């Protein structure tokens, strides 16, 4: 077992881990990132399959916001073509929201009359500016006090699916209001990176290496070394050899349950173990379709709250034709409508999603459409790392061991998905900068 | 022989995409076609949840 010494070792090259490694190397910390898979970016990456660029999870990437700030800070290149706003299908008709005041406009389109639209809008505004509703009832229960209109409920079925996953009938009413406070009323804002999502992470990796940092892929962490309640390094398997890396700080962008497994359950506080084992991971699944003609020629795509399974689609080839082979078009379909709290039949869920797709796009066969791949995200490879409100803090009970990613959060307010992963990485790096200087470690 | 642990497999389809012999099929859960699979083990590196193993 050979020995290496670093200021910080980062486990996992997902959005959180890559952000952490880039910020650390840029600030002068001697950093190594180890990733189990052969590619970087985790569930926010992409790969090529049958000539198509396939997402590994995240559909749309935000270039504004925190990811953009990180790229600016470290001087890395980020080329994302924004493709918003997303349209909303209401009772079979597609509504194009304006640039500003999207929610109010969508609400007006879904309401039966102006009085209904005003009633719901006033309740929302009061919840945002005066007092959010109680967490004792679900979002659906809250909304049903103001309307029984399924199309209005459908708006939030779509929004939830896209932004945090899970179902409005299972999520505490106030969670949505808290989210709006933390991240603005955004639905699914974002765009497509030139060259696929993988290009985003390779750009950050270039920065890490230029600053003297190290990145290993195909290098699964075997265990986190803990001495007397303090993390002191990581054992990594690389080229069939176990390599021990000493470090002052260990950052894990693996899920918290995996971090615990790596460090050994007996090293953790019991309460923490209970918090982590109680976390619910949120599933979603996708069908990536190729076709000879575009199925829906609008890049930002469409949110569909009212179908049994289909919740969203995006059309990357309307921005970058090279997301598909020459002459072909790609449409990415998402379903985030299974309950994370109950078991479900994966094959049946995919069959239902495909049925929804064909119903929503009757020209499916005529356009020469075919399934390129179908993907499930759940368990240790989830759609979202934690159901809203179940995220844990970034610091772990083991000193100098941090978690980043979409299953942990800022105690000041939760940000979901990739934005959350980037946000938690920034928080952790701030904490490290406060505590240690590079080289002093 | 390549074995898929169905309890661990999420159905993410990464193995299917990176199989050099097109021997894996994913529709919710994965299936391996033993006639195409050469036990090259490349898919194992791409499995994020350690659900694949080559057994003697």
Boltz contact constraints between the chains, C-beta under 6 A:
constraints:
  - contact:
      token1: [A, 38]
      token2: [B, 45]
      max_distance: 6.0
  - contact:
      token1: [A, 47]
      token2: [B, 17]
      max_distance: 6.0
  - contact:
      token1: [A, 49]
      token2: [B, 17]
      max_distance: 6.0
  - contact:
      token1: [A, 218]
      token2: [B, 45]
      max_distance: 6.0
  - contact:
      token1: [A, 346]
      token2: [B, 11]
      max_distance: 6.0
  - contact:
      token1: [A, 346]
      token2: [B, 28]
      max_distance: 6.0
  - contact:
      token1: [A, 347]
      token2: [B, 28]
      max_distance: 6.0
  - contact:
      token1: [A, 350]
      token2: [B, 27]
      max_distance: 6.0
  - contact:
      token1: [A, 350]
      token2: [B, 28]
      max_distance: 6.0
  - contact:
      token1: [A, 373]
      token2: [B, 13]
      max_distance: 6.0
  - contact:
      token1: [A, 374]
      token2: [B, 27]
      max_distance: 6.0
  - contact:
      token1: [A, 375]
      token2: [B, 12]
      max_distance: 6.0
  - contact:
      token1: [A, 375]
      token2: [B, 13]
      max_distance: 6.0
  - contact:
      token1: [A, 376]
      token2: [B, 10]
      max_distance: 6.0
  - contact:
      token1: [A, 376]
      token2: [B, 11]
      max_distance: 6.0
  - contact:
      token1: [A, 378]
      token2: [B, 10]
      max_distance: 6.0
  - contact:
      token1: [A, 379]
      token2: [B, 10]
      max_distance: 6.0
  - contact:
      token1: [A, 380]
      token2: [B, 49]
      max_distance: 6.0
  - contact:
      token1: [A, 381]
      token2: [B, 10]
      max_distance: 6.0
  - contact:
      token1: [A, 381]
      token2: [B, 12]
      max_distance: 6.0
  - contact:
      token1: [A, 381]
      token2: [B, 48]
      max_distance: 6.0
  - contact:
      token1: [A, 381]
      token2: [B, 49]
      max_distance: 6.0
